[in-house]
Amino acid sequence: MTDQLLFKFPSKKVYLKEDFYVSPSNQEAYDFINYWPKWFKRIANIFGPSGSGKSHLVSIFKKKTSTLIVQSNEINDQIFLKF
């Protein structure tokens, strides 16, 4: 038998601040999240391509304050009333 066996183990995504890799392409977003609560406005829209670290940044931010996370397909009048 020369084929390699692949095992799928269950895993849970855990986004810890110390595990976030800060690079030149995400430094500004990382600094912005860490600048809380000194933001000029109290709202942020995090966007970017798949795998760019959006979920990780949101996880870091969620640990700093209360948040309302809204997916774009969930936006409606009731969501705006929660603000």
C-alpha positions as CSV (number, residue, x, y, z in Angstrom):
1,M,0.0,0.0,0.0
2,T,1.6,3.2,-1.2
3,D,-1.3,5.6,-0.8
4,Q,-1.4,8.1,2.1
5,L,-4.3,7.9,4.4
6,L,-6.1,11.1,5.3
7,F,-7.9,11.5,8.6
8,K,-10.4,14.3,9.2
9,F,-10.3,15.2,12.8
10,P,-12.9,17.6,14.2
11,S,-11.5,21.1,14.8
12,K,-12.8,24.3,16.2
13,K,-11.6,27.7,14.9
14,V,-10.3,29.8,17.8
15,Y,-9.2,33.3,16.9
16,L,-6.8,34.5,19.6
17,K,-5.2,37.9,19.5
18,E,-1.7,36.3,20.0
19,D,-2.3,34.1,16.9
20,F,-3.1,36.9,14.5
21,Y,-0.2,37.4,12.1
22,V,0.3,41.2,11.5
23,S,1.7,41.9,8.1
24,P,2.0,45.1,6.0
25,S,-1.3,44.3,4.3
26,N,-3.3,44.1,7.5
27,Q,-1.4,46.4,9.9
28,E,-3.8,49.3,9.5
29,A,-6.9,47.1,10.3
30,Y,-5.1,45.6,13.3
31,D,-4.1,49.0,14.7
32,F,-7.6,50.3,14.1
33,I,-9.1,47.4,16.2
34,N,-6.6,48.0,18.9
35,Y,-7.3,51.7,19.0
36,W,-10.7,51.1,20.5
37,P,-12.3,52.9,22.4
38,K,-10.6,56.0,21.0
39,W,-12.4,55.8,17.7
40,F,-13.7,59.0,16.2
41,K,-16.9,57.1,15.2
42,R,-18.3,54.1,17.0
43,I,-18.8,51.9,14.0
44,A,-16.7,49.7,11.7
45,N,-17.2,47.8,8.5
46,I,-14.6,45.1,8.0
47,F,-14.4,43.8,4.5
48,G,-11.9,42.0,2.4
49,P,-11.3,38.8,0.4
50,S,-11.8,35.3,1.8
51,G,-9.0,34.4,4.1
52,S,-7.8,37.9,4.8
53,G,-8.4,37.8,8.5
54,K,-11.8,39.5,8.9
55,S,-13.2,36.8,11.3
56,H,-10.0,36.9,13.3
57,L,-10.1,40.7,13.7
58,V,-13.8,40.6,14.7
59,S,-13.0,38.0,17.3
60,I,-10.3,40.2,18.8
61,F,-12.7,43.1,18.8
62,K,-15.5,41.1,20.3
63,K,-13.4,40.5,23.4
64,K,-12.8,44.2,23.9
65,T,-16.4,45.4,23.8
66,S,-20.1,44.5,23.2
67,T,-20.7,44.1,19.5
68,L,-23.5,43.7,17.0
69,I,-22.3,41.6,14.1
70,V,-24.5,41.8,11.0
71,Q,-24.0,39.8,7.9
72,S,-24.8,41.7,4.7
73,N,-27.7,39.5,3.8
74,E,-29.3,40.1,7.2
75,I,-29.5,43.9,7.0
76,N,-33.0,45.2,7.5
77,D,-34.9,48.0,9.4
78,Q,-34.9,46.0,12.6
79,I,-31.1,45.7,12.6
80,F,-30.8,49.5,12.4
81,L,-33.2,49.9,15.3
82,K,-30.8,47.8,17.4
83,F,-28.1,50.5,17.0
